[in-house]
Amino acid sequence: MGQVENDSADNLVAPSDASKELEDLRVKERCIEQREALPGEPRCVICGRYGEYICDQTDDDICSVECKTSLLARIAAKTKPPVKAPVRVDVPFGDESFCVRDNNFPDIPSLRASQIASLRTKLDICVKGEAIPDPVMCFSSCGLPEKLVHNLETAGYTMPTPVQMQVISASLSDRSLLVSADTGSGKTVSFLVPIIAHCSRGRSEQCTSKRGPLAIVLAPTRELCLQVEEQAKVLGKGLPFKTALVVGGDPLAQQIYRIENGIELIVGTPGRLIDLLMKHNVDLDDVSVFVLDEVDCLLERGFRDQAMQIFRALSRPQVMMFSATIHSEVEKLSNSMANNMIHISCGNPNRPNKSVKQVVIWVETKQKKQKILEIMKSKQHFKPPAVIFVSSRVGADLLSEALTAAIGLEVISIHGEKTMKERRERLRRFLTGEVSVVVCTGVLGRGMDLLKVCQVILFDMPNSIDEYVHQVGRASRMGEEGKAIVFVNEEDRKLFRELAQVLKTAGAPIPRELASSNYTSGISLGIDRKRKLSSRARS
Ligand SMILES: Nc1ncnc2c1ncn2[C@@H]1O[C@H](COP(=O)(O)OP(=O)(O)OP(=O)(O)O)[C@@H](O)[C@H]1O
């Protein structure tokens, strides 16, 4: 007789046929345990996975107990008069373990700690902190306003991504967070969903006509602010949720007028927001959520003082910080901004997204223009729409003009010296496909969701490997395959060591010149270095 296997998810022994059958017969508790539906198979009406069961009360296809619970909750919410959301209670500073439970929302069967741990491992989620809420498996199972769930579905977001699963649940319990997750993994929705839920709940409770902001999102570039505000509007449609965009280059008076008329969320760059706060009396008393998107940039560079000044103007907000690149200095600083912080990391932080193929080519500075023309003339290598990153504003203008003249295809430039109107219009033309190639400085390097782009060319290496990670990341969204062609030469030597390590980890080819450089000595880089050294030894 075969021994009965332990059915723990952590068990590494493959289950016997008999236990597999038993597993198949077991009713799936959570939707994550259910497989995807094959073509022609019934789909769960809540999450779209395989609809293995039928809900006895409604006859709908359903994948698990969790989704059945959500379905019944939805139906109950439609038939019952709207229930008042629980009152948000101000707790003493430092007591952030307090959390408001929504007793109107039915309990979801809970998983054992070992199952949660194994789920996080499968989803590539690491967490650090005390009493961390479990990840949520679908948007409809965490008590969000029904309209918000509907807006998410309409936007095509049927399932949360791993970072959203963990961040949304942690954030809904009012905890402050430091989140590092791959480029293109869906961090924006992970902070917008709790913000919108919080704002619409907050407004439905307030009896006063006063409508000062309830949340602030800071981001380092105007383009990123524009993008985040757009997405917030889409997800908050139909809810008591208005936004104000506060960025330089747009008239200040209009921004003030909008805020005075009542808004819930301000999305802005630090400089303009400080400017506005200094010149105008904006009541920030009710701001209880403060998000720093691209936090390493906001806390490391010239932005730090401004970001901290805004933070200090708020009274004990929930702080949520996000980036694909976070190092220890930012971790330390972030810990000083909130108590009982949760650290979440998803995927491969501080490294380029695995979906992007990195092709690093050694090109002398004088040859760069010739090389990029060769690439752009090759149907095999050039796959527009494409973004070309350069290091200077003048360089962006010159290169875009030279490429337009040489290949007869309109190539536009975007950088910080252009007016806001021009930057907006050019970005619109690129995003709508009117032009297919843009040359830009770092203004489009971070956070920009350039949906159809699957090729970037780093004509000039950026100043740091962190910026490299972000720029390379523009070539892939949500795991789509992309390609980054990167020009390097001796002028980039201060990054050789880290670059070689990044390429080695990704299994990408390392140019011979880089492998044999003194700057990469001591790193075992395999074949290229050995070949070069042995040919030297022969001569
Ligand atoms: N749950 C979801 N289902 C499907 N698509 C999603 C989901 N969440 C986000 N997306 C899409 O994924 C893309 C990447 O999201 P987003 O721009 O938020 O990534 P990010 O993690 O902030 O990346 P970066 O670090 O580059 O800023 C966007 O096009 C967004 O619309």
The ligand as a Gaussian input file, in Angstrom:
#p B3LYP/6-31G(d) Opt

LIG

0 1
 N       -4.882000      44.085000     -13.171000
 C       -4.471000      44.415000     -14.377000
 N       -4.837000      43.681000     -15.454000
 C       -4.413000      44.016000     -16.707000
 N       -3.613000      45.082000     -16.977000
 C       -3.208000      45.833000     -15.948000
 C       -3.616000      45.554000     -14.604000
 N       -3.069000      46.483000     -13.809000
 C       -2.356000      47.305000     -14.594000
 N       -2.435000      46.940000     -15.875000
 C       -1.752000      47.572000     -17.034000
 O       -0.366000      47.264000     -16.887000
 C        0.423000      48.288000     -17.457000
 C        1.560000      48.657000     -16.519000
 O        1.059000      49.249000     -15.353000
 P        1.817000      50.448000     -14.608000
 O        2.119000      51.549000     -15.557000
 O        1.045000      50.767000     -13.397000
 O        3.171000      49.716000     -14.215000
 P        4.220000      50.135000     -13.114000
 O        4.429000      48.966000     -12.246000
 O        3.839000      51.422000     -12.470000
 O        5.501000      50.317000     -14.025000
 P        6.686000      51.387000     -13.945000
 O        7.583000      50.972000     -12.834000
 O        7.307000      51.267000     -15.261000
 O        6.043000      52.700000     -13.692000
 C       -0.532000      49.419000     -17.764000
 O       -0.775000      49.408000     -19.160000
 C       -1.792000      49.079000     -17.014000
 O       -2.928000      49.569000     -17.676000

